Amino acid sequence: MPDRAARLNNLPVYFFAVIAQRIQAMQAQGIDVISLDIGSPDLPPPLAVIDALSNSAHEATTHGYSGYRGIPAFREAVARYYKKRFEVVLNPEKEVLPLLGSKEGIVNLSLAYLDRGDLALVPDISYPSYSMGARLAGGDVHWLPMSRETGFLLDVLSVPDAIADRAKLMWVNYPNNPTGATAELDFYQTVVDWSNKHDILLASDNPYVDVTYDGYKASSVLEAKNAKNCAIEFMSFSKTFNMGGWRLGAAVGNADVIKTLLQVKSNVDSGHFRPIYDAGIVALDSTPRSWIDERNTVYQRRRDRILETLPYIGLQAQKPKGSLYIWGCVEDGDGDKYVNQTLDQAHVAFAPGSAYGSGGGKYIRISLGISDDRLEIALQRLRDWYPNRKDSN
């Protein structure tokens, strides 16, 4: 067989594929593993969304191609959502592009804008697809430091001008995966002003905007003044509406960026299944805020139970106001070791912080996407395990 493409040599093995194989092997041996590593909602979407999918799928006219830009009604629904939620006005013809999930858009954006040697600015604790997309495109990555001391907020003003002037693309993500950090509008304004100054495409990945706690309301980068001059935002239905696996999202913002992203997409896919779009429209237009608040109350209860347990299992964490995760700092500073021990000895799976970049080595990520009953079993296992743990790597 021919050699594989050299570009793949720069990509590490995707962590979640590796951990899934380990878990499957243990389950094949009859071991009950509780997974707190994957950020997938365990609750169903609104019933009206499921009904919309079914009703549309039963229509004889909904089984053809929907077009590269999706259906106009879906783009219009996204625009209505942004107007209602953020007071941001979007042109559905030029500033909205449906995606097969936001992950697809993240990687395709790098393919659309980065040539070999071009520079992307990526947080050193971040969703792996930001850096992987850049590397697949042949670009270089400059890591932006994130720290607990600054609330895991990026300090773009400390980036040297030589780096800023070379960069073409920068990623931000708040509420943040994996840290749970949140950002206020003044942060976005600073980043937008800085990006405009240095002619950088600012990409905001915002899937957790409606997964928030304690009354906190997250913002969109597009609320910042002059944001459309430099910014694009990715929205996802997976977390807001519990539609993980439906693979539905959208890119919104700068019209030229949307057009360029479409140029890549139109050569890669042919749009989504029409009933998925129809269900997405119902999700955007008909989901009451009370449904989102009630769902978030469930996550908040789980968050608080985990936080109560952390002192007994060698972890510390700040209380997150958003996202689906708790970012636990390991007492001895070795997140990889902790994750291996809990999986092998307590049969509880976490994600190691190192999977999210060099800044995450002493952390683990804990997902809230698990039933209350299974969570209680996991927490009790961990409390039993920690004082009797065996030292291993």
C-alpha positions as CSV (number, residue, x, y, z in Angstrom):
1,M,0.0,0.0,0.0
2,P,1.2,3.6,-0.6
3,D,2.4,5.6,2.4
4,R,-0.2,7.7,4.1
5,A,-0.1,11.5,3.8
6,A,2.7,13.1,5.6
7,R,0.3,15.7,7.2
8,L,-1.0,12.9,9.4
9,N,2.4,12.5,11.0
10,N,1.9,15.8,12.8
11,L,-1.4,14.7,14.4
12,P,-1.4,12.8,17.7
13,V,-3.8,10.0,18.2
14,Y,-7.2,11.4,19.2
15,F,-7.4,10.8,23.0
16,F,-11.1,9.9,23.1
17,A,-10.7,7.2,20.6
18,V,-7.9,5.6,22.7
19,I,-9.9,5.8,26.0
20,A,-13.0,4.4,24.3
21,Q,-10.9,1.4,23.2
22,R,-9.7,0.8,26.8
23,I,-13.2,1.1,28.2
24,Q,-14.6,-1.3,25.6
25,A,-11.9,-3.8,26.5
26,M,-12.7,-3.6,30.2
27,Q,-16.4,-3.9,29.5
28,A,-15.8,-7.0,27.4
29,Q,-14.3,-8.5,30.5
30,G,-17.5,-7.8,32.4
31,I,-16.1,-4.7,34.2
32,D,-18.7,-1.9,34.9
33,V,-16.9,1.3,33.8
34,I,-18.6,4.6,34.6
35,S,-17.7,7.2,32.0
36,L,-17.2,10.8,33.2
37,D,-14.9,11.6,30.3
38,I,-17.2,12.3,27.3
39,G,-19.1,15.6,27.2
40,S,-22.3,14.3,25.7
41,P,-25.7,15.2,27.1
42,D,-27.5,12.2,28.7
43,L,-30.9,13.9,28.6
44,P,-33.2,13.9,25.5
45,P,-34.1,16.9,23.3
46,P,-37.4,18.6,23.7
47,L,-40.2,16.3,22.6
48,A,-41.4,18.9,20.0
49,V,-38.0,18.6,18.3
50,I,-38.2,14.8,18.1
51,D,-41.7,15.0,16.7
52,A,-40.6,17.6,14.1
53,L,-37.9,15.2,12.9
54,S,-40.4,12.3,12.6
55,N,-43.1,14.3,10.9
56,S,-40.7,15.7,8.4
57,A,-39.1,12.3,7.7
58,H,-42.6,11.0,6.8
59,E,-43.0,13.6,4.1
60,A,-42.2,12.2,0.6
61,T,-40.6,15.5,-0.4
62,T,-37.9,15.7,2.3
63,H,-35.5,13.0,1.2
64,G,-33.5,14.8,-1.5
65,Y,-30.4,17.0,-1.2
66,S,-31.0,20.2,0.7
67,G,-28.3,22.2,-1.0
68,Y,-24.9,23.3,0.1
69,R,-26.3,26.3,2.1
70,G,-29.1,24.4,3.7
71,I,-32.7,25.5,3.5
72,P,-33.5,29.2,3.8
73,A,-36.0,28.6,6.7
74,F,-33.2,27.2,8.8
75,R,-30.9,30.1,8.2
76,E,-33.7,32.5,9.0
77,A,-34.4,30.6,12.3
78,V,-30.7,31.0,13.3
79,A,-30.9,34.7,12.6
80,R,-34.1,35.0,14.7
81,Y,-32.3,33.2,17.6
82,Y,-29.4,35.6,17.5
83,K,-31.7,38.6,17.4
84,K,-33.8,37.3,20.3
85,R,-30.9,35.9,22.4
86,F,-28.2,38.5,21.8
87,E,-29.8,41.5,20.0
88,V,-27.4,40.6,17.1
89,V,-28.8,41.2,13.6
90,L,-27.7,38.6,11.0
91,N,-28.4,38.5,7.3
92,P,-29.5,34.9,6.8
93,E,-28.4,35.0,3.1
94,K,-24.9,36.1,3.7
95,E,-24.0,35.7,7.4
96,V,-25.4,32.3,8.3
97,L,-24.1,28.9,7.1
98,P,-25.5,25.6,8.4
99,L,-22.9,23.0,9.4
100,L,-22.8,19.2,9.9
101,G,-22.0,19.9,13.6
102,S,-19.6,22.7,14.6
103,K,-16.6,20.4,14.7
104,E,-16.8,20.1,10.9
105,G,-16.8,23.9,10.6
106,I,-13.9,24.3,12.9
107,V,-11.6,22.1,10.8
108,N,-12.9,23.5,7.5
109,L,-12.2,27.0,8.7
110,S,-8.5,26.2,9.0
111,L,-8.5,24.6,5.6
112,A,-10.2,27.8,4.2
113,Y,-7.7,30.2,5.7
114,L,-4.4,28.6,6.5
115,D,-1.6,27.7,4.1
116,R,1.6,25.9,4.9
117,G,3.5,28.0,7.5
118,D,0.5,30.3,8.4
119,L,0.0,30.9,12.1
120,A,-3.0,30.1,14.2
121,L,-3.3,31.3,17.8
122,V,-4.7,28.6,20.0
123,P,-5.1,28.5,23.8
124,D,-2.7,26.0,25.5
125,I,-5.8,24.5,27.2
126,S,-8.4,24.0,24.5
127,Y,-10.6,21.7,22.4
128,P,-8.1,19.6,20.3
129,S,-9.8,20.3,17.0
130,Y,-8.6,23.9,17.0
131,S,-4.9,22.9,16.7
132,M,-5.6,19.7,14.7
133,G,-7.4,21.7,12.1
134,A,-4.5,24.1,11.8
135,R,-2.0,21.2,11.4
136,L,-4.2,19.4,8.9
137,A,-4.1,22.6,6.8
138,G,-0.3,22.7,7.1
139,G,-0.3,25.7,9.4
140,D,1.7,26.4,12.5
141,V,0.3,26.8,16.1
142,H,1.3,29.5,18.6
143,W,0.0,28.5,22.0
144,L,-1.6,31.2,24.1
145,P,-1.2,30.6,27.9
146,M,-4.2,30.0,30.1
147,S,-4.0,29.8,33.9
148,R,-6.1,29.4,36.9
149,E,-4.8,32.7,38.3
150,T,-6.4,34.6,35.5
151,G,-9.6,32.7,35.4
152,F,-8.4,30.9,32.3
153,L,-9.0,34.0,30.3
154,L,-6.7,34.8,27.4
155,D,-4.5,37.9,27.6
156,V,-4.2,38.9,24.0
157,L,-2.6,42.2,24.9
158,S,0.5,40.3,26.1
159,V,1.0,38.6,22.7
160,P,4.1,40.1,21.0
161,D,3.4,42.2,18.0
162,A,5.7,40.0,15.9
163,I,3.4,37.0,16.6
164,A,0.2,39.0,16.3
165,D,1.2,40.5,12.9
166,R,2.0,37.0,11.5
167,A,-1.1,35.3,12.8
168,K,-4.1,34.7,10.5
169,L,-6.6,32.9,12.8
170,M,-7.3,32.9,16.6
171,W,-9.6,30.7,18.7
172,V,-11.7,31.7,21.7
173,N,-14.2,29.5,23.6
174,Y,-16.3,30.7,26.5
175,P,-18.0,29.1,28.4
176,N,-14.9,27.0,28.0
177,N,-14.2,23.4,27.3
178,P,-12.6,22.0,29.3
179,T,-12.1,24.6,32.1
180,G,-15.6,25.8,32.6
181,A,-14.3,29.4,32.5
182,T,-16.6,32.2,31.4
183,A,-16.0,35.6,29.7
184,E,-17.8,38.9,29.9
185,L,-18.6,41.2,27.0
186,D,-15.7,43.5,27.9
187,F,-13.3,40.6,27.3
188,Y,-14.8,40.0,23.8
189,Q,-14.5,43.7,23.1
190,T,-10.8,43.7,23.9
191,V,-10.3,40.6,21.7
192,V,-12.3,42.1,18.9
193,D,-10.4,45.4,19.0
194,W,-7.1,43.6,19.1
195,S,-8.0,41.2,16.2
196,N,-9.2,44.2,14.0
197,K,-5.9,46.0,14.8
198,H,-3.8,43.0,13.7
199,D,-6.0,41.8,10.9
200,I,-6.7,38.4,12.5
201,L,-9.7,36.2,11.9
202,L,-11.3,35.7,15.3
203,A,-13.2,32.4,15.6
204,S,-15.4,32.0,18.6
205,D,-16.6,28.5,19.4
206,N,-19.7,28.9,21.5
207,P,-21.5,25.5,22.0
208,Y,-22.1,26.0,25.7
209,V,-23.6,29.5,25.6
210,D,-26.9,28.2,27.0
211,V,-25.4,25.7,29.4
212,T,-24.9,28.0,32.4
213,Y,-25.6,28.1,36.2
214,D,-26.4,30.3,39.1
215,G,-28.3,32.7,36.9
216,Y,-25.3,33.5,34.7
217,K,-26.0,34.5,31.1
218,A,-23.3,34.0,28.6
219,S,-22.5,36.4,25.7
220,S,-21.7,36.1,22.0
221,V,-18.6,37.6,20.5
222,L,-20.9,39.2,17.9
223,E,-22.3,41.5,20.7
224,A,-19.0,43.3,20.7
225,K,-18.8,46.5,18.6
226,N,-17.3,46.0,15.2
227,A,-17.2,42.2,15.7
228,K,-18.4,41.4,12.3
229,N,-15.4,43.1,10.8
230,C,-13.2,40.2,12.0
231,A,-15.2,37.5,13.7
232,I,-17.1,34.3,13.1
233,E,-18.9,32.3,15.7
234,F,-19.9,28.6,15.8
235,M,-23.1,27.6,17.4
236,S,-24.1,24.0,18.2
237,F,-27.4,22.3,18.8
238,S,-25.7,19.4,20.7
239,K,-25.4,21.1,24.0
240,T,-28.1,23.8,23.9
241,F,-30.9,21.4,22.9
242,N,-29.4,18.0,23.9
243,M,-29.0,17.1,20.2
244,G,-25.7,15.4,20.4
245,G,-25.3,13.0,17.5
246,W,-27.7,14.9,15.3
247,R,-24.7,16.8,13.9
248,L,-26.3,20.2,13.5
249,G,-24.7,23.6,13.9
250,A,-24.1,26.9,12.2
251,A,-21.4,29.4,11.5
252,V,-22.5,33.0,11.8
253,G,-20.7,36.4,11.4
254,N,-18.5,38.0,8.8
255,A,-20.0,37.6,5.3
256,D,-16.7,37.1,3.5
257,V,-15.7,34.4,6.0
258,I,-19.0,32.6,5.5
259,K,-18.6,32.7,1.8
260,T,-15.0,31.4,2.0
261,L,-16.1,28.6,4.4
262,L,-18.9,27.6,2.0
263,Q,-16.3,27.3,-0.8
264,V,-14.6,24.5,1.2
265,K,-17.8,22.9,2.4
266,S,-19.4,22.7,-1.1
267,N,-16.4,20.5,-2.1
268,V,-16.7,18.3,1.0
269,D,-20.4,17.7,1.7
270,S,-23.8,18.2,0.2
271,G,-25.7,19.7,3.2
272,H,-27.8,18.0,5.8
273,F,-30.9,15.8,5.8
274,R,-33.9,18.1,5.5
275,P,-35.8,16.6,8.5
276,I,-32.7,17.6,10.7
277,Y,-33.1,21.2,9.5
278,D,-36.8,21.1,10.2
279,A,-36.2,19.8,13.7
280,G,-33.5,22.5,14.2
281,I,-36.0,25.2,13.3
282,V,-38.4,23.9,15.9
283,A,-35.6,23.8,18.5
284,L,-34.7,27.4,17.8
285,D,-38.2,28.8,17.5
286,S,-40.2,26.7,20.0
287,T,-38.0,25.7,22.9
288,P,-39.1,27.7,25.9
289,R,-36.4,29.2,28.1
290,S,-37.9,27.2,31.0
291,W,-36.9,24.0,29.3
292,I,-33.3,25.2,29.1
293,D,-33.4,26.4,32.7
294,E,-34.8,23.1,34.0
295,R,-32.1,21.2,32.1
296,N,-29.4,23.4,33.5
297,T,-30.8,22.9,37.0
298,V,-30.1,19.1,36.6
299,Y,-26.5,19.9,35.5
300,Q,-26.0,22.3,38.4
301,R,-27.1,19.8,40.9
302,R,-24.6,17.3,39.5
303,R,-21.9,20.0,39.5
304,D,-22.5,20.7,43.2
305,R,-22.4,17.0,44.1
306,I,-19.1,16.6,42.4
307,L,-17.6,19.7,44.0
308,E,-18.7,18.4,47.4
309,T,-16.8,15.2,46.8
310,L,-13.5,16.6,45.4
311,P,-11.7,17.2,48.7
312,Y,-12.1,13.5,49.5
313,I,-10.6,12.3,46.2
314,G,-7.5,14.5,45.9
315,L,-8.9,17.2,43.6
316,Q,-9.6,20.9,43.7
317,A,-11.7,23.0,41.4
318,Q,-13.2,26.4,40.9
319,K,-17.0,26.4,40.7
320,P,-17.9,26.8,36.9
321,K,-20.7,29.1,35.8
322,G,-21.0,27.4,32.5
323,S,-20.1,24.5,30.2
324,L,-20.7,20.8,30.9
325,Y,-17.5,20.2,32.9
326,I,-15.5,20.6,36.1
327,W,-11.8,21.2,35.7
328,G,-10.2,19.3,38.6
329,C,-6.7,20.1,39.7
330,V,-4.9,17.0,40.9
331,E,-3.2,17.1,44.3
332,D,0.1,15.7,43.2
333,G,0.1,17.5,39.8
334,D,-0.1,14.5,37.6
335,G,-3.4,14.3,35.7
336,D,-2.4,11.4,33.5
337,K,-1.5,9.3,36.4
338,Y,-4.7,10.1,38.2
339,V,-6.9,9.2,35.2
340,N,-5.1,5.9,34.7
341,Q,-5.5,5.0,38.4
342,T,-9.2,5.8,38.5
343,L,-9.9,3.8,35.4
344,D,-7.9,0.8,36.4
345,Q,-8.7,0.8,40.2
346,A,-12.0,2.5,40.6
347,H,-13.4,1.8,37.1
348,V,-14.3,5.5,36.6
349,A,-13.2,7.2,33.4
350,F,-12.1,10.8,33.3
351,A,-10.4,12.9,30.5
352,P,-6.8,13.9,31.3
353,G,-6.1,17.6,31.1
354,S,-3.0,16.9,28.9
355,A,-5.4,15.9,26.1
356,Y,-6.3,19.6,25.9
357,G,-2.8,21.0,25.6
358,S,0.4,21.5,27.5
359,G,-1.3,23.8,30.1
360,G,-3.6,21.0,31.3
361,G,-1.1,18.5,32.6
362,K,-2.0,18.7,36.3
363,Y,-5.8,18.7,35.6
364,I,-8.6,16.3,34.7
365,R,-11.9,17.0,33.1
366,I,-15.1,15.7,34.7
367,S,-18.3,15.6,32.6
368,L,-21.7,16.4,34.0
369,G,-23.4,14.3,31.2
370,I,-24.3,11.3,33.3
371,S,-27.4,10.3,35.2
372,D,-27.7,11.2,38.9
373,D,-27.8,7.5,39.9
374,R,-24.6,6.6,38.0
375,L,-22.9,9.7,39.2
376,E,-23.6,8.8,42.8
377,I,-22.1,5.3,42.3
378,A,-19.0,6.8,40.7
379,L,-18.5,9.3,43.5
380,Q,-18.8,6.6,46.1
381,R,-16.3,4.4,44.2
382,L,-13.9,7.3,44.1
383,R,-14.3,8.0,47.9
384,D,-13.6,4.3,48.6
385,W,-10.7,4.2,46.2
386,Y,-8.7,7.3,47.1
387,P,-7.5,6.5,50.6
388,N,-6.6,3.0,49.5
389,R,-5.2,3.8,46.1
390,K,-2.3,1.9,44.7
391,D,0.6,4.0,43.2
392,S,0.8,3.3,39.5
393,N,1.4,5.1,36.3
